[in-house]
Amino acid sequence: MSSYNTPFEIHVHGEILLRTDVDLKAVQEALKPLWKYAGARSLTEGAKSLYEEEPGIRFDDQEHRLQLCWTLRGNDDFRQVLDDMCMNLNEVSAAGAQIEITFYDAEYDEEDEERGTDSRDDFLILFVGPDPASIMQAQRDLLVQDVVSLMERHFDGAELGGVVGEIDKLFGQRFQDLVNSLELGKPPRGGAGPGPQGGHGGGGRRPRHLH
């Protein structure tokens, strides 16, 4: 990816627990959409961040963890890369995890601010995991953290058990709905042939990521 005509500095941040059988070669393949976009020929070449103070992309083969604190220059088309990255990380992850993506408008300056022009900064959170349940667990944990952090300004943490319980109910219902939708795609027991048209088989492809 050329550094010319790249209006954004894009920061990718997250920590993903990987399966114990995942090695550096598998990590390199999983992150290929990232380092190829950055114009590198390998993960080793592309792992360095735009900023020296950031650790970049690190794989800890002892702890089986992938750490991302990596900035690159890019354009809006980087969003297309994220889909492939999430699908690949789903295949090597051992637990649900969140990945934060921040787009900084590199062309925004003080003159734009003085004119009242809005910057094109953007922020999104993606979730990866080995299965839908682990992805939902990561979503649930983040939501609980955010809600409790907000409400502790007004209530003692011990008073918020009911709030957390309601969040768990919502995610429990969402997961049950997902299970039911997958069950619709399975052939009847003892039968043969495909399930109903439009159904999703129980062994089908996992969702790429959930926003």
N, C-alpha and C positions, 0 to 999 in steps of 0.2 A: 504494500500500500504506500503510495507516494505521500510525502509530507506536504506537498503542494495542494492547495484547494481543500484543506482539511479544517473546517470551521470549528471542530470540537476537540477538546482534550477529554478522553473517556477513561474513567477510573472503574476498574473491576475489583470488587472486594468480597472475600468470603473464605470460609474454611470448610472443607468437605472431608469427612471420614471415608476412606476407601476400603474396599475388600482386601483381605490379607493376601490374596493371590495376585493383586495388581502390582505390576512392576513399572519401572520408568518408561519402558517401551509402550506400555498400554496408556500411561498418562500422556505421553507425547502424542499418541494417536487421538486420544480423547480431546486434547486441547489444540489439535491441528487447525480448526477453524480460527482460533485466536492468533497463533503465531504466523499462520499464512497471511492473514489479513494485515498483520504488522509488517509483512514483507520479509520475514525471516525464512531460513531454510531448514530450521529445526527448532525444537523447544529450547534447547540450550542457548541458541542464538537469540531467540525471541523472548526469553524469560526476563530479561532486564527491563525495568520500568523506565519511562521517560525521565523520572526524577530519581536521583541517586539515593535519596533518603528512604525511598520505598523499597521493600525487599523483593518486589516483583512476583514472579511465579516460583514457588518452592514446593518440592515433593519430599516429604520426610518418609523414607522407606522403613524406618524403625517404628514410627508411630502410625504409619499408613494414613498420613494426612496430606492433603493438598491445600496449600495456603496461597491465596490470591490477594495481592495488594499491588496492583499493576496499572500503570497509566500509559496510554498510547494516543497518538493523534489519529483522528478518523472523521468519518462523515456519518450521515443518517443511515447509510446502508449497513453500518455495523450492527444494527438491530437484526438484520437477517442472519448474521453470524451467530447470534445468541441462541436461536432455535437449534441449530446443529450442535452447539456446545452443550446445551442442556440435555439433548437426547444422548449424546456421548457420555456425559457425566452420570446420567441415570444408569448406564450400563456398568459403571465401575464403582459406584458409591455403595456404602454399607449402611447409611442412615440418611434421613432427610436433612437438608441444609438449605440455607438461604444464600443468595448471591446478590449483592447490591451493585447496581450499575448507575454511574453518575455521568451525565453529559454536561461538560462545562463549555459555554459559548466563548471560544477563544478570541472571537472578533469583537466581543462586547467591550466597550471602553467607557471612560468617564464622560465623554461627549454624548454617548448614547444615553447614559444615565441622566445627564442633565436635561436632555431633550424629552425624557420620560419614556424612552423606547424600552420595551420589554426585552430581556435577554432570552435566548433559546435554551437556557439551562433545563435539564430534565433529570428525573430520578425514578428508577424502578427497581423492584425487588423480584427476583426469579427464585423458584424453588426447584430443587432436584432431589432425587431419592431413588432407591431400588424398586419401589412400588408405590401405588397411590396412597396407601395407608401411611407410609413414612413421610411422604410429601405433605399430607394433611396434618400430620403430627408437627412438622416443622412450622407450618402455617399457624397452627393452634398455639404453639409455644410463643411465637412472635406476637400474636394478638394478645395473649394473656399478659406478656411482658409489657406491651404498650398500654393496655387498659389499666393494669395495676399501677404502673408508673404514673399515669395521669390521675387516677382516683386517689392515690396515696397523698395527694396534695390536700385532700379534703377529708379522708377517712383513714383510720388505722388499718394496716394490712390485714389484721385478724378479722376485720369486718367484711372482707371482700370475698370470702369463701363462696357465698351465694352467686356472686357475679361470675367467678371462675366456673362454677358448676353450670351456669346457663350457657357459657361459651362452649363447655364440653358437650352439652346437649345439642347445640347447633352443629358442631362438627361430627358428633355421633350420627345425627340424622343425615348429614351430607354423605358420610361414608356409607351408611345403609342404603341411601339412594343410589350411590355408585355401584355397590354390590348387586342391588336389584337390577340395574341396567345391564350389568355384565351377565347376570343369570339369564336374561332374556335372549342373549345370543347363543346360549348353549343348546345343543340338540336334546330332545327328551331322553330320559334315562332308558337305556335298553334299545334306543332307536339309532338310526344312522342318518347321514346326510346333513346338510347345512342347517343352521338355525334360521329364524325369520329374517327376511331381507331387512337390511339396515341395522341389524343387531351387531353387537360387539362381542366376539367370542371371548371366553374367559382367559384364553391364552394369547389374546391379541396384543398389539403394540400398546405400550403404556403412553399416557399423555406426555407430551414433550415437557411442558412445564405449566405451572399454574401461577398466574399473576396475583 
